[in-house]
Every structure is written in structure tokens, then in C-alpha cells.
């Protein structure tokens, strides 16, 4: 009976446990990355095994090169050919602050500066107008900026200086990855690629495969 309960609990994690095909070494690291990440000003975090970077079987119908974020499961997928994807663990926005919908990659930056939005500055007193890029910066090693048409949604996929929160819903709506994972993803993504952020309860289900970005346009 206990063994059956363990199996059921395992199946519930993330809605659907894809078969892991391979672990994956990090791609895209530069000499500057190695220097800035050699002694980061934050505690090293042990990322739980389900949220470590993996190649997995992928049952949804998005085209290769698409980014899909399953906020409920705290996973980001980079879709590969032949029914596979790279799965990364992420931290996502709290329910009231989370973004969902279809966007595209409208800008990409290495070690970006952080410019807090007016909304964030209203909620968190004392923030500066700009924080220079670097390992202390909340955006971390890379920023992938989500646009709808030509408009910046103000939501990003980015690194973090708080890797201990991977797998949780704690951010101001943006999608956080470890610096190592966002470097890897950044090396694979192209400008204009579609980004699908699934709404709550619309996440990864083997019984409901679909293509979430029907009607996506490059405009």
C-alpha cells in the first residue's frame, strides 16, 4: 500500500513525469561568465533533482525552438525535434502577479542591467532606478525579454541571485532560472521565437496534448 502511494505521489509531481532521456551539460558559457560566476555573492543552492536540466520526452505539439513555461509544475521547456524537449526548473510569479499567454522573444541581453518597473518600486520601497549587470543583479546572467507584437510585456525569462527559490512561486511575475540554466537556454534561443506561458491549471497533461500558440504572429 505504501509503495503504491509513493508511485501516485511521484506521478502527481508536475502533473506528468516525462521519461528522462539524458542529463545535459551547460552550453554557451563565456570567459566572462566563468569569471563572474566563479565566486558568486550568494549561497550555492542544491537544486532538487526534478528541477535539474534534463532532456525529456515531450508530448505537446509546439514546434521545435518554442519555449513553453508550465507555471503550475515550475518547468520551462525548450522544444526539440522528434518529441523531445530540454526541461529546466524555474521559479515563477505569485498567482496575482503571474503572466500567462503567448509572446515572442523581442530582446536578448547578457548580464543585463535591471530597471525596476514603477509597479515593483511601489511594492518594494527603497529600490534604485537601475542596478548594473553582474552576479548581484536580480536578473542574473541573461535576460530574455517577452514581447507581444512590438510591445514589451515587461515580463522576462532571466537568471537569478537567489537560486534557492527554483521550484517555487515567489517572483514579481518573471520567470527565474539558475544562471547556469539561463546561459544554456540563451545559447539555444533565437530572436522572434514564440514563448508560451500556460495559464494556471492549463499545464502539462499527457491526456490533453495541444499546441498553445495557435494564431501566433511575428508582428
C-alpha positions in Angstrom: 0.0 0.0 0.0 2.8 2.4 1.0 4.6 1.6 -2.3 1.5 2.4 -4.3 1.2 5.8 -2.5 4.8 6.7 -3.3 4.1 5.9 -7.0 1.0 8.0 -7.1 2.7 10.9 -5.4 5.5 10.7 -7.9 3.1 10.8 -10.8 1.4 13.9 -9.4 4.6 15.9 -9.3 4.4 18.5 -12.1 1.2 16.9 -13.4 3.1 14.4 -15.6 6.6 12.9 -15.2 8.2 12.7 -18.6 10.8 10.0 -19.2 14.3 11.4 -18.7 16.4 10.7 -21.7 19.7 12.3 -20.7 21.2 14.8 -18.4 22.7 17.8 -20.2 25.9 19.7 -19.8 25.7 23.5 -20.0 26.2 25.2 -23.3 27.1 28.8 -24.1 29.3 29.7 -21.2 31.8 32.5 -22.0 35.0 33.5 -20.3 33.2 36.5 -18.7 30.5 34.1 -17.3 33.2 31.9 -15.7 34.8 34.9 -14.1 31.6 36.4 -12.8 30.2 33.1 -11.5 33.5 31.9 -10.0 32.7 33.4 -6.6 29.0 34.5 -6.7 27.8 36.7 -3.8 25.1 34.3 -2.9 25.0 30.9 -1.3 25.3 27.9 -3.6 22.0 26.1 -3.7 21.3 22.4 -4.3 18.6 22.3 -6.9 16.2 19.4 -6.3 16.6 16.6 -8.8 13.2 17.1 -10.5 14.2 20.7 -11.4 17.7 19.9 -12.8 18.3 20.4 -16.5 17.2 17.3 -18.5 16.3 16.1 -22.0 12.8 14.6 -21.6 10.2 13.1 -23.9 7.7 15.8 -24.8 4.1 15.1 -25.8 2.8 18.6 -26.6 2.6 19.9 -30.2 4.6 23.1 -30.2 7.3 23.4 -32.9 11.0 22.9 -32.2 12.5 26.2 -30.9 9.5 27.2 -28.9 9.8 28.0 -25.2 6.9 26.7 -23.1 6.5 27.5 -19.4 4.3 25.3 -17.3 3.9 27.6 -14.2 2.0 25.1 -12.2 4.8 22.5 -12.5 7.6 25.1 -12.3 9.1 23.9 -15.6 10.3 25.6 -18.7 10.6 23.5 -21.9 12.7 24.3 -24.9 11.1 22.1 -27.6 13.4 19.9 -29.6 12.6 17.8 -32.7 11.3 14.2 -32.6 9.1 14.6 -29.5 11.8 15.8 -27.1 12.5 18.9 -25.1 15.0 20.3 -22.7 13.3 20.7 -19.3 14.5 23.3 -16.8 13.3 24.1 -13.3 12.2 27.6 -12.8 10.7 30.0 -10.2 7.5 31.7 -11.3 5.4 34.6 -10.4 3.0 34.5 -7.5 -0.6 33.9 -8.7 -1.7 37.5 -8.6 1.5 38.7 -10.4 2.0 35.9 -12.9 2.0 36.4 -16.7 0.3 33.9 -18.9 -0.3 34.0 -22.7 1.7 33.9 -25.9 4.6 36.2 -26.6 7.8 36.2 -28.6 11.4 36.8 -27.8 11.8 40.5 -28.6 15.1 41.2 -27.0 18.1 39.3 -25.5 20.8 40.5 -23.2 23.9 39.1 -21.5 24.3 40.3 -17.8 21.6 42.9 -18.3 21.1 45.9 -16.1 17.9 45.8 -14.0 15.5 48.8 -14.2 12.7 48.2 -11.7 9.2 49.0 -13.1 7.1 51.6 -11.4 4.8 48.8 -10.1 7.7 47.0 -8.4 9.0 50.3 -6.9 5.6 50.9 -5.4 5.6 47.5 -3.8 9.2 47.5 -2.6 10.4 50.7 -1.1 14.0 52.0 -1.5 14.8 50.4 -4.8 17.3 52.3 -7.0 16.3 53.3 -10.5 18.9 51.0 -12.1 21.1 48.1 -10.9 24.2 47.4 -13.0 24.5 43.9 -14.6 26.5 41.4 -12.6 26.1 38.5 -10.2 24.4 40.7 -7.5 21.8 41.8 -10.1 18.4 40.1 -9.7 18.3 39.4 -13.5 21.4 37.3 -13.3 23.5 36.2 -16.3 20.9 36.5 -19.1 17.7 38.3 -19.9 15.2 37.1 -22.5 12.5 39.8 -22.9 8.9 38.8 -23.8 7.1 41.0 -26.4 3.6 40.8 -27.8 3.8 42.4 -31.3 6.2 45.3 -30.9 5.2 45.9 -27.2 7.4 44.9 -24.3 5.2 42.9 -21.9 7.7 43.8 -19.0 8.0 40.1 -18.3 11.3 38.3 -18.7 12.9 34.9 -18.5 16.1 35.6 -16.6 18.8 34.4 -14.3 18.7 34.9 -10.5 20.8 35.7 -7.5 18.5 33.6 -5.4 18.8 30.0 -6.9 17.4 28.5 -3.7 13.9 29.5 -4.9 13.9 27.4 -8.0 10.7 25.3 -8.0 8.7 28.0 -6.1 6.2 30.8 -6.9 7.8 33.8 -5.4 8.8 36.3 -8.2 7.2 39.5 -9.4 5.8 37.6 -12.4 9.0 37.0 -14.2 10.4 33.5 -14.9 13.6 32.9 -13.0 16.2 30.2 -13.8 19.6 29.4 -12.3 22.3 31.4 -14.0 23.8 28.2 -15.5 20.4 27.2 -16.9 19.6 30.6 -18.4 23.0 30.7 -20.0 22.3 27.3 -21.6 18.8 28.3 -22.8 20.0 31.7 -24.1 22.6 29.9 -26.3 19.7 27.9 -28.0 17.0 30.6 -28.4 16.6 32.8 -31.4 15.1 36.3 -31.7 11.4 36.1 -32.6 10.9 32.6 -31.1 7.4 32.0 -29.7 7.1 31.8 -25.9 4.0 30.1 -24.4 3.3 30.7 -20.7 0.5 28.4 -19.8 -2.2 29.8 -17.5 -2.9 28.1 -14.1 -4.4 24.7 -14.4 -3.6 24.6 -18.2 -0.3 22.9 -17.6 1.4 19.7 -18.7 -1.1 16.9 -19.2 -0.4 13.7 -21.2 -4.2 13.4 -21.7 -4.5 16.8 -23.4 -1.7 17.4 -25.8 -2.1 20.6 -27.7 -0.5 23.5 -29.5 -0.9 26.5 -27.3 0.2 29.2 -29.7 -2.3 28.8 -32.5 -2.6 32.2 -34.1 0.8 33.3 -33.1 2.1 36.0 -35.4 5.6 37.6 -35.8 4.1 41.1 -35.9 
